[in-house]
């Protein structure tokens, strides 16, 4: 059996919006939105920063590409928290499916076949795909028709609703089929 070498996962890049706040805003005039959502209008940057400081909040540049740039008087930490929370919810909503594999042989016993079918049903219930392989060894390769019927019977015995994603095809060791939940 071939050894697998350990390869550490590459760290995923988390894109953070580059908000500019308070003195980092480089526009001369900005359109300001107040803490409660009302528009304060177009103000020089110094007046906008003073208005934000008087409210005990930050001046956050929301739309830097607008003419003039749009800034909001808000708590910068709260904005960062809301954005990170939205990103976490987006990632949690992504459906992560993996392909689980099950191997059987031509001479596998009926109890073992039933056990493997229950395993595959568990994979499908959890939302994963299942690749079922039938392995042919030695003289078994002369009876490929028997292997095909065994694999078709195995798939027919699965009670969980499923669809065939990859039809029955020949592989170097025998045959395989991939099924997915409906």
N, C-alpha and C positions, 0 to 999 in steps of 0.2 A: 504494500500500500504506500502511496506517495505521501510524503510529509508536507504539510502546509506550513509555510513560513508566516510568522506573525508580521502583519503590516498595520501600524497604527492608522486610525482613520484621520483623514485630513480635517482640520477644524473648519466648520461651515462659517461662511462670512455672513454676519448679520448686518444688513444695511440699515444704518440709522439716518434719519433725515437730518441734514445739517441745518438746524435752525440757528439763526443769528439772533442774539438777544442784546438788549440795552445798548451798550457802547460799541458793540461789534457791527451794528447796522451802519452801512456806509452811505446811505442815501441822504440827500439834503432835506427832502420833504417826504413825508409818509402819510398814507391814509390810515387813520386810527379807528379801531373798533374798541369800544369800552368793555369793561369787565362783565357788564350785564347784557352785552350784545348790541347796544345802540351805537350807531355810527357817530363818531365825534368830528369827522371830516378830515380834510387835509391840513396837517400841521407840520411846522419845522421839527426836525428830529429832537432838538433840545427840549422843546415844549412837551413833546410826546413822552420823553424819558422822565421829565419832571412829573407829568400827570400819572405815569405808572408808579413812580416812587411814592407819590402822595397817597395812592391807593394801597401801597404796601405790596405791590406785585411787580412783575417784569413786563417789559415791552418785547414781545416775541414777533419776529418777522414770519408771517404766515405764507404770503405769496410774493416772493422776491422778484418775479418776472413781470408783475403788473406795473403799470405806469400811473401814478407813483406806487411804490411797493406797499402792500397791505400789511399792517401790523396790528396785533391784538394785545390788549392789556390783560394778562392772565398769569397764573402761577406756572412757571416753566416746568417744575417738577411734576405737576399734575398732568401737563400735556405729554411729557415723556412717558409717564406711567400709562396713560390711556393708549398711546401708540403701541407700546410694548404689549399691552393686553390684547389689542386688536390683532397684532401679529401672532401671538400665541393661539388665539382662537382660529385664525386662518390656518395655521399649521395643524391644529387639532382636527379641523374639518376635512383635511385632505385624507383621502382613503388610501391606506397603505396595504397593498396586497403582496403576498409572497407566494411562491410556488413551493409546495411541500411535496416530497417524493415518497412513493411506496413501491417496494419491489416484491414481486411474487414469482414463483416458479411454476412449471408445468405440473410438478408432482406435489405442490403445496396442499396440505390437508384441508378438509372442509372447515374445521374449527379455526384454523389459522387464517383462512380466506375470510371467514365471518369477522374475525378480529380486525383484520386489515380493512375490511369494508367499513366497520365502525370508526376506525381511525380516519379514513377518508371522509366520512360523513361529518366527523368533528371538525376537520379542516374546512369543509365547505360551509358549515354553520358559522364558523368564525370569519368567513369572508375570504378565505385563502383559496388559491387554485391548487389542484392536485395533479401531479404527474404520476401515472401508474405505469410501471415497467414490468415486463415479464422477461426474465433472464433465461436464455437457452444455453445449456452447457453440453459439450461433447455431442453424443448421439442425438440429443434432443433437437438439434438443429435440422435434423432430417424430417421432423414433424412440425413444420411451421404452421400448418393448418390447425393442428390441435392447440398450439399456443395462441393463435388468433381467436379461436372459439372460447378458450379459457379466459382471455382478457375481455372479450365482449360479454361473457356471462358475469364476470366480476363487475363491470360497469353497470350492467343491467340490474344487478342485485343492490345497488346503492339506492336507498329510499329518499334521500334528500333531493329536492328538485335541483337539477344541474343541466348545464349545456356542454356540449363537446367543443372545446376551443381549438384543439389541434386533433385532427382525425387520427385514426390508427395508422402508425407509420413504422417502418422498419428502422431499427437502430443497430449499431455494431454488435450488441450482445443479444438482441432479440427484437421485441416490439415495445412501443410506448404510445400512450394516449394522454392528452391533457384535458381535464375538465375544470369548469369554473361554476360557481354558484349563479343561479338565475337572479 
